[in-house]
């Protein structure tokens, strides 16, 4: 993926950083934290030959 593809896939072009910067993200399970999703894990494992 190119950087723009990563931004689009993780939906990082919306203003989501305030909750993270104020309260942190460790120990929290927020649906808005798109970078915590693991839905691409199997696809990436297969692509890497693992």
N, C-alpha and C positions, 0 to 999 in steps of 0.2 A: 504494500500500500504506500501511496504517497502521503505526505503530511496532510493535504486537504482531505484525502479519503479517510484518514484516521480521525480528523476533526469531525467530519460528517458522520462516520460510523458511531463515534462516541457522543455525538450531539454536544460538542464542546463550544459551539458558537453562541450559546445562550448564556445569560448572566447567572451562573450557578455558584460562583466562587465565594460569595459572602458567607453562606452557611458554613462552608468549609473553613474559611479563614477565621471566623468568629468562634466556632465550636470545635474545630478540628474534624478529622474523619476517622480516627482510630477508635474502634469499639462501637461504631455506629453502623447501622444497616439502613441506608437511605436508598430508595429507588432512584433518586436523582443523581446518585454517584455512579454514572454510567461506566466509569473506568474500573469498577469493581465487578462488572458482569463477567461471567465465564462461559457465555453461550457460544463463543468461538473456539473454545479450548480443544474440542475433538477435531475440528477442521484444521487447526494449527498443528496439532500432534501428527495428523495424517500427512500434512504437507511437509513436515520436518522428518517424516519417516520414523517416528517414535511409536 
